Amino acid sequence: MTEITRVPIQPIAKGSLTRLWLGVVAAIALAGGLAWAAMPKGVDVDVVAEGAGPSPSRDDVVFVRYTGKLADGTVFDQSQDVQLPIEGLLPEGSPLPLSRMIPGFAEGITHMKKGGRYTLFIPGDKAYGAEGQRDQQGNEVIPPNADLTFDIELIDFMSEAEFQQRIQVLQQAMQMQQGQGGQPGAAPGAEGAPPPVPAPE
């Protein structure tokens, strides 16, 4: 027959139970803090001047003015307004299809509103990653794993389908203008527009 050794359970001293629970809570908090620190940094959008209305989706083309900077403040890119021959066909700014932008840029823009100005912080893993970015001559423009900051003004946005339609109208209008010897006067995008009437002498 097996003999069982009995071990007496000592009563918990007064206040020990509280210290035990505090120790458990501290251990859980520490573990949570370590887990949070190990998580990758996310995209951060700071509002400089709030816009209005809806925000663009990742399938839209945005029209923006922006300046891109490295962590040390070096400017690596700056937008240029696209000068289009037909006023009112497309908004001002640089058109950027979000489906073709780096992940952090596309993610950040979807939290912005038309007419607003923002500062967008993108961690390296949501920017150009371990490869970085080089120019056409092979010079390093963005170092590997570099965090990026963009100052952005969101002027307007539209669906990619609408953007493509407007580009087609623009191309048709430019072809018509070239077919008429580049003379002004034809209505943009109007098929079968009459030739311009000469000014009276």
N, C-alpha and C positions, 0 to 999 in steps of 0.2 A: 504494500500500500504506500502511495506517495504521500510524503509529508509536506504540507504547505507552511512556509514560514510567513508569519504575519508581521507586517511592518506597520507600526502605529503611525497614523497621519497626524502631523503636528498642526495645531491650530495656527491660522494666519495671524501674524501680529497686527495690531491696530494700525491702520494707515498703509499697510503693505499692499492690500488689494487696490487701493487708489493708485499707488506707485506702479503696480503691475499694469493697470489699464493705461496709465500715462505712457509707460514704456511701449506698449503695443501701438497706441495712437502715434507716438513719435516714429516708430519703425515704419508704419504704413505711410506717414507723411514723407519720410525720407525716401522710401522706395518710389513714391509717386513723383517726388521732385527729381530723382535720378532719371526716371522714365521720361519726364517732361524735358529734361536737359538733353536726353539722347535723341529726342524726336527732331526731325529736320525742321529748320526754320521755314516759316511760311512767307507768302507775299504779304506786304503791308502797304495799305493805301492811306495817306494822310490828306485830308481835305484842306486845300488852300482857300478855295472859293467854291461853294456848293453849286452844282448845276440844278437843272429841273427836269422832270419827266422821267421816262423809263431809261433803263441802262441797256447798252448793246449786249448781244449774245455772241457766243464764239463763232457763229456763222455769219456775222456782219462784217462790213467794211467800215472802218472808222476813219474820220477825217480829223487829224490832230496836228498840233504844233508841239514839238517835244525837244528836249535836250537830254541825252544819255551821258551819265558820268560814272566813273569808277569810284571805289571807296575813298581814294585820296583826292577826289574832286576833278580829276582829269576828264575833260570832255572827249568822248570817243565818237559821238554821233550827234547831229543836229538836223532837224527837219528843214526842208525848203518847200515853200508853197509851190504847188504845181500851177504853172501859168497856162491856162486853157483858153483857146480862142473864143469859146462861146460862154459868155457870162450867164450865170444862173443855172447852167446845166449840172454842174457839180459844185459842192461847197468848197470853201477855201481850205487850206491846209494840205497835208500829205495824206493820200488815201492808203490805208494799210488793211489788207484782209487778215482778220484775226486768226483764221484757220492756218495761216502760214507764218505766224509770229512765234517767238519763243514762248514756252508754256507760261512763265511768270507774267509776261507782258499781257497775253490774252486773258489770263485769270484776273489780273488787276484791273484791266479796262472794263470788265463786266461789272465792276463795283462803282463805276463812274457814271455821271449824268451829263447830258448835253449842256454845253455852256460853262461847265465847271473847270476848275484848275486843281491839279492834284500833284502830290509827290508820291511816286511809286518805288518801293524798295523790293528788289528781287534777289533772293539768295542764289548763289552760284549754281546749285543743283537744279534750279528752275530757269536758269539763264543759258549760258553756253557750256556749262558742265566742265568736265575734265579736259576737254579738247580746247576750250577757249575759242578765240576767233582771230583769223589772220586776214590781211588785205590781199589784193590780187598780186602784189609783189612778194608775198610771204612774210611781211612784217607783222609782228604780234600787235593786235589792236586791243584785244581783251585777254588778259592772262587766264590760265586754267582756274576753274572754280571761283572766279571773281564774282563778288556781290555787285549788283548794279543799282543805280538810282536814276529814275527818269522824272523830270519835271514835265508835266503833260497838261495841255489845254485840249479838252474834247470839244471840237467845234460841232460835229454832227456825225451821224452814222446812218447806214441803210443796209438792206440785205445784199448779199453778194449778187443775187439775181437782178435786183434793181440796178446795182452798180454796172453790171455787164450790159444791161439794156441801154443805159445812158452812154456808155462807151461806144456802143454800136451807133447810136444817134450822132455822137461826136464824129465818128469815122465817116458816116454818110455825109454829114455836113461838110467835112473837110474835102471829101472826094468831089462833091458838087462844086465847092468853091474853086478847087483846082481845075475842074472841067470848064469853068467860066473864066479861066485865066487869072484866078485869084482876085476877081473884082468883088468888092463888098456890095451888099444890097440884097442878096437872096436870103430869104428867111431860113435860119438854121434848121436843118432836118426836114424841111418841107419839100416833098418830092414834086417835081414838075413846076418849080417856082419860076415865075416869069423872069426874063433877063432884066437887069437893072435899067431904069429909065435914066437917060443922060440928063444932066442938069442943064437948064436953059441958059443960053449965052446972053 
